[in-house]
Amino acid sequence: MAKSKWTEFTQNAVGTEQLKSAGNEFKSGWKAPSNIAIVKYWGKKDGQIPQNPSLSFSLNGCYTQTQLEVKYSPKGFSLTINPEGKEFAPRIEQFLRNVEPLFPFLANVEAKVTTVNSFPHSVGIASSASGFASLALCLCHIEEQIKGNLGFGSPFLRKASYVARLGSGSASRSVFGGWQEWGYLPELPNSTNEYALSLSPIVDPKFSEMRDAILVVSSSPKVLSSTQGHALMANHPFADARYAEARINLNAILKALRKGDLKRFFDIAESEALTLHGLIMSSKNQPMLLKPQSLQIIELIKAFRTEKDINIGFTIDAGPNIHLLYTSDVAPIVEAFVNEQLKPLCENQKVIFDSCGKGPELV
C-alpha cells in the first residue's frame, strides 16, 4: 500500500474510546452498484494495486444492499452474517480484520452484517465489486457518525473507494455512479492506483444513457476466479505488452467518451473484451471460458450492427456471458433483436436488461 495514502486515511482513525464515548452502538446501510469494466483490469501487485488502469460504468438495477451494525464489546471482535451472505463470510471477516488499522474501533465490536444482492450469482455481474463497495461505505459512514460529521463529499467517497479496493479491486469503482476510472494514468489528472475517480463530469451525455443487456449463456459457477485470473499475468509472456495496450486504449476511450464517439468506443470495448479472453486462452493449462453460444451471440451482434447500421457493441468479463451495450435512442430496435434472436441462445432464455446508474444510495 502506498505510504502516503495509508497515512492520510489512518491519521484521524476512530478508536474504541471514541466509539464508547459517542454511544457504543451504530449502524449504517448502503446500496452499491455492480459495474462493468470496459478497459479491463487484469493483473495486480501486492496490496490490491493494479498492473494497469481500468474504466467502467456502474449499473442501475444490479446492486448489493448491505447493513452493518457495530456494538462495543470488551471481549474483542466478533462477526455475525445473515444466511444470504454466508458464502462470502470468510472474505468479509478477513476484509474487516485487514482494515482494522483504518477503523481501530473494529477491534472491540460485535459486528453484524446483513447483505443481499438484487441479481443472481455467476451471471457475469461482479458481486464482489458491489458487495465490498457497500460494506466500505457502511464503515466510512459509521466512522463519520462516531465523529459527529454529516455529509458524503469527495473526501468521504475517496476513502470509501480506497477501503473498498482492499476487498476487491473493482469495488473501488463501485463507490461512484456513472463512469469511473481506477489506476494511475499520466494523462489523467488525479488518477491513482489507490482509489477510483468519477469521470461523469467529462463524459458526453449520450454515454450516461448507456444500456447493458446481460445475455446469460451459463449461470454455472466460474471456473476461473478473479484472484486466479490476476495471478495468470504474473509470468504471462504478453503481460508487458498488455499493460501498455491498456494505457493506450484508456487514453483513446477517454477521448471517445468526451467527444461522444460511439463507434470508436465500441471498437475499443470489443477489442478489450477479446484481448482478455485471448490472455486467458494463451495462459498455461487454462480452459476456454467462452461457450459456442457466446460466439454465436457475438457473430449475431456484428451482423445486426452491419445490417441496421447502428452503433452497438459488446463486452465480456472472465466468463461466457455477453454484455450487449447500446444507447437509449436505439433501445426499441436492439431489445426486439435481443428477444427474437439472442434470448433463445441464453440459458433458460435468461437476459437481464440494465443501464448506467447514478451510484450508491444510503438506505
ZIVENNOR-V747310 format. One record per backbone hydrogen bond with DSSP energy under -0.5 kcal/mol. CO is the residue of the C=O (numbers start at 1). NH is the residue of the N-H. Records with the same first field share a line. If there is no record, write none. Layout:
CO = NH + NH
This chain:
2 = 6
3 = 7
4 = 8
5 = 9
6 = 10
7 = 11
10 = 13
14 = 105
15 = 19
16 = 20
17 = 21
18 = 22
19 = 23 + 24
20 = 23
23 = 25
24 = 72
26 = 70
28 = 68
29 = 363
30 = 66
31 = 361
32 = 64
34 = 59
35 = 37
36 = 57
38 = 40
39 = 55
40 = 42
43 = 51
45 = 48 + 49
48 = 50
49 = 45
54 = 182
55 = 38 + 39
56 = 180
57 = 36
58 = 357
61 = 63
62 = 34
63 = 118
64 = 32 + 66
65 = 116
66 = 30
67 = 114
68 = 28
69 = 112
70 = 26
71 = 110
73 = 76
78 = 111
80 = 113
82 = 85 + 86
83 = 86
85 = 88
86 = 89
88 = 92
89 = 93
90 = 94
91 = 95
92 = 96
93 = 97
94 = 98
95 = 99
97 = 100
99 = 102 + 103
103 = 106
104 = 107
105 = 108
106 = 109
108 = 73
109 = 78 + 111
110 = 71
111 = 80
112 = 69
113 = 82
114 = 67
116 = 65
125 = 127
126 = 130
127 = 131
128 = 132
129 = 133
130 = 134
131 = 135
132 = 136
133 = 137
134 = 138
135 = 139
136 = 140
137 = 141
138 = 142
139 = 143
140 = 144
141 = 145
142 = 146
143 = 147
144 = 148 + 149
145 = 148
153 = 157
154 = 158
155 = 159
156 = 160
157 = 161
158 = 162
159 = 163
160 = 164
161 = 165
162 = 166
163 = 166 + 167
164 = 167 + 168
168 = 171 + 172
169 = 172
170 = 173 + 174
172 = 175
173 = 176
174 = 33
178 = 58
179 = 199 + 200
180 = 56
181 = 197
182 = 54
185 = 188
187 = 189
188 = 191
192 = 183
195 = 183 + 192
197 = 181
199 = 202 + 203
200 = 203
204 = 207 + 208
205 = 208
206 = 209
207 = 210
209 = 328
210 = 356
211 = 326
212 = 214 + 354
213 = 215 + 324
214 = 216 + 352
215 = 217 + 322
216 = 347
225 = 229
226 = 230
227 = 231
228 = 232
229 = 232 + 233
230 = 233
231 = 234
232 = 235
233 = 236
236 = 239
238 = 242
239 = 243
240 = 244
241 = 245
242 = 246
243 = 247
244 = 248
245 = 249
246 = 250
247 = 251
248 = 252
249 = 253
250 = 254
251 = 255
252 = 256
253 = 257
254 = 258
255 = 259
256 = 260 + 261
257 = 204
260 = 262
261 = 265
262 = 266
263 = 267
264 = 268
265 = 269
266 = 270
267 = 271
268 = 272
269 = 273
270 = 274
271 = 275
272 = 276
273 = 277
274 = 278
275 = 279
276 = 280
277 = 281
278 = 282
280 = 283
283 = 286
287 = 289
291 = 294 + 295
292 = 296
293 = 297
294 = 298
295 = 299
296 = 300
297 = 301
298 = 302
299 = 303
300 = 304
301 = 305
302 = 306
303 = 307
304 = 308
305 = 309 + 310
310 = 312
313 = 325
315 = 323
317 = 319
321 = 317
322 = 215 + 324
323 = 315 + 325
324 = 213
325 = 313
326 = 211
327 = 330
328 = 331
330 = 334
331 = 335
332 = 336
333 = 337
334 = 338
335 = 339
336 = 340
337 = 341 + 342
338 = 342 + 343
342 = 345
343 = 346
346 = 349
347 = 350
349 = 351
350 = 216
351 = 353
352 = 214 + 354
354 = 212
355 = 60
357 = 178
361 = 31
